[in-house]
């Protein structure tokens, strides 16, 4: 076998740990031969220039066994290169010189490959496939109707946002991250569950309608239709229609109760529902609903109110409340000044 053939076949097999014992000995002989020095340099150049023909070489070679094998072969004088010699003249090889040359050459080959191996792996690490997300948000006083790539309808309340992968339909699950409040009408897909992630709480469904709200340190899941699974780090519960799951993020508790559908989900239809709300709660809801700020003078009124404002303007709401709470008011763009009597 010529040096060129060995370069393209045997050396690659050798570095890939695919050689037989006879082939390993042949490689050792080839490396030891003086006339193959230029071919060895050429092989190393090819390796450094990634001309390895796409051969995958095993990085975890047992170097200790390799050195033992080389030493045993030297001791048995199998590294002598048999060349034609003048008649009656015996050709010999200096064992010490041969061993030094072989170990240096093989160490160089292994060193070159080790560098290439880690370089190739480093390239893969430096070029990860980044996930690209879409985010939709609302400002104070704004609501949005959204249709997700799978057909799921989302109504996003004010000062809220949802985010999801752009490759939403290619995943094994349909995962949405929510901040604030949203109403979901989920398209059914038994093979790809729909998951809403809100802080440390997850709501998992196949196809259903429900409301999700993050308020201070609690997450509220109000189920209108279908069935959902709600879980946090420690617990898991299953909700049926008209049940609301509540997750407390301070003590990791998770429990459920019943709810008034109109009170919880009326907002998506333009209805501001106030139930047993005191003055401060009313003003807070109005700020969020209309995207305004209140400046108040005077003593805070007592008592609670129960009412529904169905798609009415801020001025209409304040006109009615001014008689209930006995105050005067002025509206200047997004600023409302109230003087309580």
C-alpha positions in Angstrom: 0.0 0.0 0.0 1.4 3.4 -1.0 1.7 6.4 1.3 -1.1 8.2 -0.5 -3.5 5.2 -0.1 -2.5 5.0 3.6 -3.3 8.7 4.0 -6.8 8.3 2.6 -7.7 5.0 4.2 -5.6 3.5 6.9 -4.7 6.6 8.9 -8.3 7.7 9.0 -9.3 4.2 10.2 -6.5 4.3 12.7 -7.7 7.6 14.2 -11.2 6.3 14.2 -10.2 3.2 16.2 -11.4 0.9 13.4 -8.1 -0.8 12.6 -7.3 -4.4 13.3 -4.1 -5.3 15.2 -2.3 -6.0 11.9 -3.4 -2.7 10.4 -2.2 -0.8 13.6 1.2 -2.4 13.2 1.2 -1.4 9.5 0.5 2.2 10.5 3.3 2.2 13.1 5.7 0.9 10.4 4.5 3.5 8.0 5.1 6.3 10.5 8.5 4.9 11.4 9.7 4.9 7.7 11.9 7.9 6.8 10.5 8.1 3.3 7.0 8.7 4.6 8.0 11.9 6.5 6.6 14.2 3.8 3.4 12.2 3.5 2.9 12.5 7.3 3.4 16.3 7.1 0.9 16.4 4.3 -1.6 14.3 6.3 -1.3 16.7 9.3 -1.8 19.7 7.0 -5.0 18.0 5.7 -6.3 17.5 9.2 -5.6 21.1 10.2 -7.5 22.2 7.1 -10.4 20.0 8.0 -9.8 17.7 4.9 -10.8 14.6 6.8 -13.4 13.5 4.4 -16.2 13.8 6.9 -14.9 10.8 8.9 -16.0 11.0 12.5 -13.0 10.2 14.8 -13.4 8.9 18.3 -11.9 11.5 20.7 -11.7 9.1 23.7 -8.8 6.9 22.6 -7.1 4.8 25.2 -3.7 6.4 25.0 -2.2 4.2 27.7 -2.9 1.0 25.7 -1.7 2.7 22.6 1.7 3.5 24.1 1.9 -0.1 25.5 1.2 -1.5 22.1 3.9 0.6 20.5 6.5 -0.3 23.2 5.7 -4.1 22.8 6.0 -3.8 19.1 9.4 -2.1 19.4 10.6 -4.7 21.8 9.7 -7.4 19.4 11.5 -5.5 16.7 8.4 -5.3 14.4 9.0 -1.7 13.5 12.0 -2.4 11.2 11.2 -1.3 7.7 11.9 -4.1 5.2 13.6 -2.5 2.2 15.5 -4.1 -0.6 19.2 -4.3 0.4 22.4 -5.3 -1.2 22.8 -9.1 -1.3 24.1 -10.6 2.0 23.7 -7.2 3.8 21.3 -7.0 6.7 19.1 -3.9 7.1 18.6 -2.8 10.8 16.7 0.0 12.5 17.8 1.8 15.7 15.0 0.9 18.2 15.5 4.1 20.3 15.3 6.3 17.2 12.3 4.5 15.9 10.4 4.7 19.2 11.1 8.4 19.5 9.9 9.1 16.0 6.8 7.1 16.3 5.7 8.5 19.7 6.4 12.0 18.5 4.5 11.5 15.3 1.5 9.8 16.9 1.4 12.3 19.7 1.3 15.1 17.0 -1.5 13.3 15.1 -3.5 12.8 18.3 -2.9 16.4 19.4 -4.0 17.8 16.0 -7.2 15.7 16.2 -7.9 16.7 19.8 -7.8 20.4 18.8 -10.0 19.7 15.8 -12.5 17.7 17.9 -12.9 20.4 20.5 -12.9 23.2 17.9 -15.8 21.5 16.1 -17.7 21.0 19.3 -17.1 24.6 20.4 -18.6 25.8 17.1 -21.8 23.8 17.8 -22.0 25.3 21.3 -21.4 28.9 20.0 -24.3 28.6 17.5 -27.3 27.5 19.4 -30.8 27.6 17.8 -32.3 30.6 19.6 -36.0 30.7 20.4 -37.8 33.7 18.9 -40.8 35.0 20.8 -43.8 37.2 19.8 -45.2 39.5 22.5 -48.5 41.4 22.4 -49.3 43.9 25.2 -51.8 46.6 26.2 -51.4 49.8 28.0 -53.7 51.1 30.7 -57.3 51.5 29.5 -56.7 49.4 26.4 -58.0 46.0 25.4 -57.1 43.8 22.5 -58.7 40.9 20.6 -56.0 38.4 19.4 -56.2 35.3 17.3 -53.2 32.9 17.9 -51.7 30.8 15.1 -53.8 27.8 16.2 -57.0 29.7 16.0 -57.3 30.3 19.8 -59.0 33.6 20.6 -57.5 35.8 23.3 -59.0 39.0 24.8 -56.2 40.8 26.6 -57.2 43.2 29.3 -55.5 46.5 30.0 -51.9 46.7 31.3 -51.4 43.0 30.3 -49.2 41.0 27.9 -48.9 37.6 26.4 -45.8 36.0 24.8 -45.3 32.8 22.8 -42.8 31.2 20.5 -43.0 32.1 16.8 -42.7 28.4 16.1 -45.9 28.0 18.2 -47.5 25.3 16.0 -44.3 23.2 15.7 -43.9 22.4 19.4 -45.5 19.4 21.2 -47.4 21.9 23.3 -49.0 25.4 22.9 -47.4 27.4 25.6 -48.4 31.0 26.4 -46.8 33.3 29.1 -49.3 35.8 30.6 -48.8 38.9 32.6 -52.0 40.7 33.8 -55.4 39.4 32.7 -56.8 37.6 29.6 -59.7 35.6 28.5 -59.0 32.5 26.4 -61.2 30.6 24.0 -58.9 27.7 23.2 -59.1 25.7 19.9 -59.3 22.0 20.7 -56.2 19.9 19.9 -55.9 16.6 21.8 -52.3 16.1 20.8 -51.1 19.5 21.7 -52.2 20.8 25.1 -52.6 24.5 25.6 -50.6 25.8 28.6 -50.8 29.3 30.2 -47.8 30.1 32.4 -48.3 32.9 34.9 -45.3 33.2 37.2 -45.0 29.8 39.0 -48.5 28.7 38.1 -49.5 26.7 35.0 -52.9 26.1 33.6 -53.2 23.1 31.1 -56.1 22.6 28.8 -57.0 20.8 25.5 -59.8 23.0 24.5 -61.9 25.3 26.7 -62.8 28.8 27.8 -61.4 30.4 30.9 -60.2 33.6 32.4 -56.7 34.1 33.9 -55.7 37.0 36.1 -52.5 37.8 38.0 -53.3 40.2 40.8 -50.5 41.1 43.3 -49.4 37.7 44.8 -52.3 35.6 43.6 -53.3 33.9 40.3 -57.0 33.4 39.5 -58.2 30.8 37.0 -61.9 31.0 36.3 -63.2 28.2 34.2 -66.2 28.9 31.9 -66.3 25.8 29.7 -64.4 22.5 29.5 -61.9 21.3 32.0 -58.5 22.5 33.0 -55.6 21.4 35.2 -54.0 24.0 37.4 -50.7 23.5 39.2 -47.9 25.2 41.1 -44.7 23.9 42.5 -46.3 21.9 45.3 -49.9 21.2 44.3 -52.3 20.4 41.5 -56.1 20.7 41.1 -58.6 20.1 38.4 -61.3 22.7 37.6 -64.8 22.2 36.2 -67.1 25.0 34.8 -68.0 27.8 37.3 -65.1 26.8 39.5 -62.2 29.2 40.1 -58.7 28.1 41.2 -56.7 30.5 43.3 -52.9 30.1 43.7 -51.2 32.1 46.5 -47.6 32.6 45.6 -46.6 33.6 49.1 -47.4 30.3 50.8 -47.7 28.1 47.7 -51.3 27.2 48.5 -53.7 26.2 45.8 -57.4 25.9 46.2 -60.7 26.4 44.4 -64.1 28.2 44.9 -67.1 29.2 42.9 -67.4 32.5 41.1 -69.9 34.8 39.4 -69.3 34.6 35.6 -70.5 38.1 34.9 -68.3 39.6 37.6 -65.1 37.8 36.5 -65.5 37.8 32.7 -67.8 40.7 32.0 -64.8 42.9 31.2 -64.3 41.1 27.9 -67.7 42.3 26.7 -67.1 45.9 27.8 -68.9 45.5 31.1 -67.4 47.0 34.2 -68.9 44.9 37.1 -68.6 46.3 40.6 -69.7 44.0 43.4 -69.6 45.1 47.0 -66.8 47.5 46.1 -65.8 50.3 48.5 -64.7 53.8 47.3 -61.0 53.0 46.9 -61.7 49.8 45.0 -64.1 51.7 42.7 -61.5 54.3 41.9 -58.8 51.7 41.3 -61.0 49.9 38.9 -61.8 53.1 37.0 -58.2 54.0 36.7 -57.4 50.6 35.2 -60.5 50.5 33.0 -60.2 54.0 31.5 -56.4 54.5 31.7 -56.6 57.7 33.9 -55.2 58.9 37.2 -57.2 60.3 40.1 -56.2 63.2 42.3 -58.4 63.5 45.4 -59.1 66.0 48.1 -61.3 65.4 51.0 -62.3 62.5 53.3 -62.7 59.1 51.8 -66.4 58.0 51.7 -67.5 54.8 53.4 -69.9 52.1 52.2 -70.0 49.8 49.1 -71.8 49.8 45.8 -73.0 47.1 43.4 -73.5 48.1 39.8 -72.6 47.3 36.1 -71.4 49.8 33.6 -72.1 48.5 30.2 -69.9 50.3 27.6 -70.3 53.7 29.0 -68.0 56.7 29.0 -65.9 57.9 32.0 -67.9 61.1 32.2 -71.1 59.1 32.5 -69.7 56.9 35.2 -68.3 59.9 37.2 -71.6 61.8 36.9 -73.5 58.9 38.6 -70.8 58.4 41.2 -70.7 62.1 42.1 -74.2 61.8 43.4 -73.5 58.6 45.3 -70.3 59.8 47.0 -71.1 63.6 46.9 -68.1 65.0 45.1 -67.2 67.5 42.3 -64.9 66.5 39.5 -63.0 67.7 36.5 -61.5 65.7 33.6 -58.3 66.9 31.9 -57.3 64.3 29.3 -56.0 61.4 31.5 -56.1 63.3 34.8 -59.2 63.4 37.0 -59.5 65.7 39.9 -62.0 64.9 42.6 -63.1 67.2 45.5 -65.1 65.3 48.1 -67.6 67.4 50.1 
